[in-house]
Every structure is written in structure tokens, then in C-alpha cells.
Amino acid sequence: MDFTCPNNVLFECIKCGLCCGDTKEKTRHILLLESEANTLSAQTCLSKQDFTEPISGKNPYCYEIKKSREGKCFFLKDTQCRIYTLRPLICRFYPFELKFEQDKNQHVFYFTVECPGISKGKMMSRKDFEELFLLAQERLP
């Protein structure tokens, strides 16, 4: 597995819901793969049109989850995710992001310090990042 990951980063999801909606500083785009939209539709008994907007130019993502008037994810109730066990890849990764860097010819994990769970909880190990990397390889076409 060819990737680099940050060292000495602590993380624990504190279930604050910050990543599930817009903030003053950032507009969230919760993107879905076709397979994720299909799974969510089947498992929630909702049509894709009920909870998604089609998008283009964000390959391999083809949908974005709709938001409430308050700018929160369609599936967020208070600070609780109603689809947590089914949550999309983009949600499973947050506050981490995996990018392919052409000049290095490898994947690189980054993280955002906007997440209040950074610097809390357990030290992220290479094995934790390997699991995320494998999940991305499994889900992405």
C-alpha cells in the first residue's frame, strides 16, 4: 500500500455534527457514489430524489446529499447521524482526506484542524490509515 499519512495525530469523533453541515467558514458538500446512493435508497425506503441532488464534474461522485434550510445534512437529527452505519465514504474519512499527488506518485492523507475531535482520543496508527485506504480502494471505481 503506497500512501503517506500524518504522524502523531490524535482523533476521536465527539459526535458534534460540525462535519455534517455548513459553517460560517465553509459550505459542506457531502458527496455520494452511485452505489452509496442506491444503498441508502434501499435501506431507508426513500427515493434518491428525496435526499440527493445529481451533480457532475466530481467523478466518481454523482450525487450530493440535500441539506435542511439550516445547511445541515438531510440525515442529521440534532447532532446524530440517522444513517451512521451506512454513512458514505466521504463521511467515514472526515476529518481526513486522501489525495493522489502526481509529483510524488503516491496517495497522501491530510486532515483538517477544524474538527474538534482532532487532538482528542487515540493516536491514529498506520493501521488506522490502512483501513481507510482499503475502504477507499474497495468503494471507488
C-alpha positions in Angstrom: 0.0 0.0 0.0 1.6 3.1 -1.2 0.5 6.1 0.8 1.8 8.5 3.4 -0.1 9.5 6.5 0.4 12.0 9.3 2.3 11.0 12.4 1.3 11.8 15.9 -2.3 12.8 15.3 -4.9 12.1 17.9 -8.5 11.7 16.8 -11.8 10.8 18.3 -15.2 11.6 16.8 -17.0 13.6 19.5 -20.3 13.5 17.6 -20.7 17.3 17.4 -22.1 17.3 13.9 -19.8 20.0 12.6 -18.8 18.0 9.6 -22.5 17.4 8.7 -23.4 20.9 7.8 -22.3 24.4 6.7 -20.5 26.8 8.9 -19.7 30.5 8.5 -16.3 29.5 7.1 -17.3 26.5 4.9 -20.1 25.2 2.7 -20.2 21.4 3.0 -20.6 19.1 0.0 -21.5 15.6 1.2 -20.9 13.6 -2.0 -22.1 10.2 -2.8 -21.1 7.4 -5.2 -23.8 5.8 -7.2 -23.5 2.7 -5.1 -23.9 4.6 -1.9 -27.0 6.5 -3.1 -28.5 3.1 -4.2 -27.8 1.5 -0.8 -29.2 4.5 1.1 -32.3 4.5 -1.0 -32.8 0.8 -0.5 -32.1 0.8 3.3 -34.1 4.0 4.1 -37.0 3.3 1.7 -36.5 6.8 0.2 -36.1 7.6 -3.4 -32.8 9.1 -4.3 -34.6 12.3 -5.3 -35.8 12.6 -1.7 -32.3 13.0 -0.3 -29.9 13.8 -3.2 -29.2 16.3 -5.9 -27.4 15.0 -9.0 -24.0 16.6 -9.7 -21.5 16.5 -12.5 -17.8 17.1 -12.7 -16.9 15.5 -9.4 -16.2 12.0 -10.7 -16.5 9.3 -9.3 -19.2 11.1 -7.2 -22.5 11.7 -8.9 -24.8 12.9 -6.1 -24.7 15.4 -3.2 -26.9 14.9 -0.1 -29.5 17.6 0.2 -29.4 19.9 3.2 -32.0 21.4 5.5 -32.7 25.2 5.5 -30.1 25.4 8.3 -27.5 23.9 6.0 -27.4 20.5 7.8 -27.2 17.1 6.1 -30.6 15.6 5.3 -29.8 12.6 7.6 -28.7 14.7 10.6 -31.1 14.9 13.5 -29.8 17.3 16.2 -26.1 16.1 16.2 -26.9 12.4 15.5 -26.5 10.8 12.1 -29.5 8.7 11.2 -27.5 6.6 8.7 -24.3 6.2 10.7 -23.8 2.5 9.9 -24.5 3.3 6.2 -22.6 6.6 6.0 -20.8 7.4 2.8 -17.1 7.1 2.2 -16.6 10.9 2.5 -18.2 10.8 6.0 -16.1 7.9 7.1 -13.0 9.7 6.1 -13.6 13.0 7.8 -11.6 14.8 9.2 -9.1 13.0 6.9 -8.8 13.3 3.2 -6.9 11.1 0.7 -5.3 12.8 -2.3 -3.2 11.4 -5.1 -0.1 13.5 -5.6 1.2 13.1 -9.1 4.6 14.6 -8.4 5.2 12.0 -5.6 3.3 9.3 -7.4 1.5 8.3 -4.2 -1.5 8.9 -2.1 -1.3 11.3 0.8 -3.6 11.6 3.8 -4.3 15.1 5.1 -6.5 16.2 8.0 -8.3 19.4 8.9 -7.9 21.0 12.3 -11.4 22.5 12.1 -12.7 19.2 13.5 -12.9 19.5 17.3 -12.1 15.7 17.6 -8.5 16.3 16.3 -6.1 16.2 19.3 -8.6 14.1 21.3 -8.8 10.4 21.8 -6.4 7.8 20.5 -3.3 8.2 18.5 -4.0 7.3 14.8 -1.8 4.4 13.7 -0.6 3.4 10.3 -3.1 0.5 10.6 -6.0 3.0 11.0 -5.0 4.7 7.8 -4.5 1.4 6.0 -8.1 0.5 6.9 -9.3 3.9 5.4 -7.1 3.3 2.3 -8.5 -0.2 1.8 -12.1 1.1 2.2 -11.4 3.7 -0.5 -9.9 1.1 -2.8 -13.0 -1.1 -2.2 -15.6 1.5 -2.8 -14.1 3.7 -5.5 -14.3 2.5 -9.1 
